[in-house]
Every structure is written in structure tokens, then in C-alpha cells.
């Protein structure tokens, strides 16, 4: 299973249920990487999308404790057991966890690849991704050249879990 996120230098991912910054190349990478795949998210992440609609051309799975929550064109599950049952229907390498903070924290240990866009800037934030640099089981296995968007520098990093 995969994680995918854009983080700042402090591993922040959002503020008030919005992304910290929108970098076109990162959005393109996200779209190209997840199209045709399965995306797993929390309710608040779904509600941050345009018109609060699921992402097109993907299987959208939403984890929420709200038993009454329903959304057209998405699979809604209410606990980790239901989520695991649903995910068992798909190849693990086709599953991408896309946020937010609590979903990342609940699933990071079940994932073996993380696609991280690391932005060399510290934003004001209230949501964070688990710091993979502090987890010795994760290592960077690929990195892009440093990219620039206006005055922001960022890099695409691929982390993989070491096999024990």
C-alpha cells in the first residue's frame, strides 16, 4: 500500500482543512499517480475537494465514524475492520492513502511506499504527516532534482520501508 502527500519541512500537510500550497507539478504527479487506482481518505479530506465530490477515475474509499454519512460515487466505511475488508478487494500496490492526518497515522504502518513532495518551507499548519525521517524502518530510495515553483523549492521523494 502507498502513501502520497505534499509536506513542508516540518512534515505539515494542511491548515483549516486546506492544503498548505498548490504546486502544479505536484498536482500533476498526484493525478497521474492515482488515476485508475484506489484512494483512501477521511471525510474531511473528501469535503476539502471541489464540490465535496470524489476524485474522478479512481475508486474513492472514505473512512468516517459517522454511520449516517453517505456520498455518491464513493465507498464509505466506518472502522478499520471495514476498511481492511474493502481494501482486500484490490492489489495492494494500487492503493494510495491520501489523507488527512488521522488516516495517515492509522495506516502508515500498513504501507510500504510513500510518495512525498517535500517543500523547503515551514508553513503555519494544524495537520501533519508522520515524520518518516524519524522512523528508522523508512528510507529514501529515489529523489528528484530540486524543483522550483516561483520562490518555493521542493523535491519529489520516494520512501520505502526496509524489509526486516
N, C-alpha and C positions, 0 to 999 in steps of 0.2 A: 504494500500500500504506500501511497505517496502523500507528502505534504507539499503544499505550494503557498508561498506568501512573499510579500514585499515587506521588509523590516528596515528600521532605521539603525543607527549604530548602537542603540540601547535595546534592540530587538522589539521596539514598539511597532504596533501594526495599525492602530486606529485611535480616533478621538471622537467621542459622541456618535458612535456607530457610523463613522465615515472613514475612508482610507486617509492616510496622512498626506498622500500626494498621488497624483495620477501621472504616470510616466508612459507615454505612448508605446515605447518599445516593450515595457513590462506588460502592459495590457495586451499587446500583440502576442507576446510569449505565452501569457496565461491562456488567451483564446486558442492559440494553435496547439498548446499542450493538452488542454482539457476537452476540446471539441471531439465529440464521438465517445467520450469517456463517462465515468460516473463521478459526480461531485457530491461531497458530503459537507453539510453546513448546519449551523444552528439557525433558529428562527430569526434572530436579529440580523444575521448576515443576509439571509434572503430578503428581509424587509429593507435592507440598505440598497438593494438593486433598483434600477429604474422601474417604476410602476409596481415594485414589490413582486415582480414576476420571476419565475425560474429562468435559468440560463438556457438559451436555445441550443438545440443539437447536442444535448447531454442528458443523462439520467440524473435528475436532481433528487437527493435524499436529504430531508430536513429532520434534524433531531430537536425535539422540543418536549418539555414536560407538560405542556398544555394539551390535555386529552381532546379538547374540542377543536384544536387548530387543524385547519384544512387549507390546502392550496392547490389550485388547478395545475395539472402537468408536473406534479412533484409527488414523491413518495414521502409520507410523514410517518416517522417512528417516534416512540415516546421514552425509550430507555435503551441502554447499551445492548441488552439481550436482543431486542427487536432489530436494532441496527446491525448487529452481527449476523442475524438470520438473513436480513436483506442483502448485506454485502456478500454473503456466501454464494449468491447467485451470479457473481461477476468475477472475472480474473483479477487477482489482487493488484497486478501491475496497471490495471485500467481504472483504479480507484484513486481519486485525488481529494484529500481533505483540504477545504478552502476557508475554514474559519467559522466563527471567531475564536477568541482566546480560550474559552472553556472547552470548545470542541477540539482545538489543537492540543490542549493539556490532557484531555481524556484519551486521545488517540495517538499521541506522539510515540508511545512505547510499542504500538502495534504496527508502526510504519517502518520501512527500511530505506526509503529515499526521500529527500527533502529538496525541493527546488526553491531556492531563496534568492530573491533580488535584494541585495544588501546596499542600502543607501547611506552614503557617508555624510550623515547629518543627524542631529538629535532634535526630534520634534517634541512638542507638548503632546502627551498621549495619556489614554486611560485603558488601553488594551495592549497586551504584549504576547509575543510568541515565545515558547520555551527557548532559552538560550542554548543552542546546540554546541556552541564553542565551549560551554562549561560541562557538557556531557561527554565523558571520555569514550563512550561507545560510538559516537558520531565523528566522521572525518570528512573533510572536503576532498572530493575525488575529481572535480572539474571546476574550472573557473574561467570566466570570460575576461577579455581585456577590459580595462576600466572604461566605462561609457560616460557620456556627459549629456545631460538634458538641461539646457540653459546653464545655470551655475551649479547644478547638482551633479555629483559624481556617484556612480553606482556600478555594481558588478553583479553578474548572474553567477550564482554558486550552486553546485550540486553537492549535497551531503549524502553520505551513505553510512548505514550502520555497519560497523565491523562485525564480521561473523566470529563468534566466540569459539 
